[in-house]
Amino acid sequence: MKEKKTKISANAKFTILAVILIAIFCIAITPISLQNDTFYTIKIGEHITQNGIDMQDPFSWHEDLAYTYPHWLYDVITYFIYNAFGMTGIYITTCILSAVLGITIYFTNTKLAKNKVFSFFITIGVMYLIKDYIAARAQLVTFILFVLTVFFIEKFLETKKKRYAVGLIIIPILIANLHLAVFPFYFILYLPYIGEYLLAILAETIIYKKIRVFRLKLKIKRLTKSNKDEEKLEKLQNELKELEKKIDKIKIKRTKELHNSYKIKLNKNDNTKWLILIMIICIFTGLLTPLGDTPYTYLVKTMQGNTTQNINEHLPMRLANDIGMMCTLVIFLAILIFTKAKIRLADLFMLGGLLYLMLATKRQATMFVLIGAFILNRLIMEIVKIYNSEEEIEKLTKGLSTIKGMLILSIIMLSLSYYMAKDKVKDQYVNEADYPVQACNYIIENIDLSQAKFYNEYNYGSYMLYRGIPVFIDSRADLYAPEFSGKKDDIFSDFIDTSNIGTFYEEIMEKYGITHVINYKNSKMNMIITETKDKNYKELYSDDYFVIYERVKDETK
């Protein structure tokens, strides 16, 4: 009894320490400088609170652009926070969400893999790998929701408790309103479990034997009705019994083979039938949003356009450029190849599917890391059991729960957190090297916005509309594609062609009736204007990072 109390005490101490250190680390990796999407999120939230969801864009000077408000609820919440507490409120909220994500990953790991030490270190590794995606964006909330989705699925299959089913139904409703672009991904998380269940059923079914059983039963039924040839009837009944015995023996043999498989564990969980029903119910939750059928059509329209081919985070991943992901894959391969650990078929399906998505588009690396963490933890615990190292893990947990162990772990993690945060301490909420803060001040003070049509670049358009300046384009890429805008002109493609000098910029300026241009000083377009001394562009303003031109007609031409 005393040993049990000591064990509980050690686990409790380690859990408290782990939660505190994870929260500190998560806050340390949270950037102070806001990302471009945050600026339009604030303004859209303000617009919705004042005008409702009108499905029209109010911030571009292009007329009558249709807009789907893909994360309207997150926009509104962000605006309320900003309105009450300013940018400091948004930064603190992002820190809180980052810490909640880390703690959620930790507790999900401890519940699914039944260990605390590895769960802690894996959680730190996960947060480090996805640190570039920690930002005041709707995706940070959906990261938490996807982690909870896996937890609820696993616990429902294990226990069949209704509370997990309720959680699984609530999550897609939240996603459809907070970040509907990832609504279809929610259902991808079900597929590995369903795939394993279907294959398990198939493995138990001896098709050719079942056909013979069916035929014999049919013959027996006919003879029974006709009351003829009792000798033949008895012979068929005996044949059926023998066949059923053979089928039972084959099933037992196959079950043993599956349980003693070399690398892959196939598990038939009958609760999966109910999980399939839950998934079907969840499909209809996309209707519980003021955006109509957008949760079902958004991804299709996105894939039809060319925006994903020109936005960095949507491009295919090159593993050679991402050492963290390469190391993660090597760890998985090393465990599966060089140890006796077996992997569940559902986990193998999950890893394979997420790996494909990650290689297809680099932003999905986040999901590979988040979900892969639970699989990795499970594999590690499999190795621990194979080599009878449970006692060593308990000793390690107890050792880290002593004053000396807690002190050493705290010093290591606080030092790492300091290293991650030290370069950010002096950062501003708005980085003037990335966003035209002073240039926008000049525009607001000196240019009639009701008459101006600015050409601007993608990365800082959101900041301009945040300042109340109508834009040519911003980081809501879908808005400017014809699949969403309802316009014949492909504004997004015209911007890409102009910024890459695939099209002579003057053609685009003429096409859209541009009156003013704001550019990064080091942009290709600005370099050409400067080098050629283009007389169609009169410089109005210049600072270290940005330049503003008024477009005028060259009277000498």
Secondary structure, 3 states (H helix, E strand, C coil): CHHHHHHHHHHHHHHHHHHHHHHHHHHHHCCCCCCHHHHHHHHHHHHHHHHCCCCECCCECCCCCECCCCCHHHHHHHHHHHHHHHHHHHHHHHHHHHHHHHHHHHHHHHHHHCCCHHHHHHHHHHHHHCHHHCCCCHHHHHHHHHHHHHHHHHHHHHHCCHHHHHHHHHHHHHHHHHCHHHHHHHHHCCHHHHHHHHHHHHHHCCHHHHHHHHHHHHHHHHHHHHCCCHHHHHHHHHHHHHHHHHHHHHHHHHHHHHHCCCCEECCCCCCHHHHHHHHHHHHHHHHCCCCCCHHHHHHHHHHHCCHHHCCHHHCCCCHHHCHHHHHHHHHHHHHHHHCCCCEEHHHHHHHHHHHHHHHHCHHHHHHHHHHHHHHHHHHHHHHHHHCCCHHHHHHHHHHHHCHHHHHHHHHHHHHHHHHHHCCCCCCCCCCCCCCCHHHHHHHHHHCCCCCCCEECCHHHHHHHHHCCCCECCCCCHHHHCHHHHCCCCCHHHHHHHHHCCCCCHHHHHHHHCCCEEEEECCCHHHHHHHHHCCCCEEEEEECCCEEEEEECCCCCC
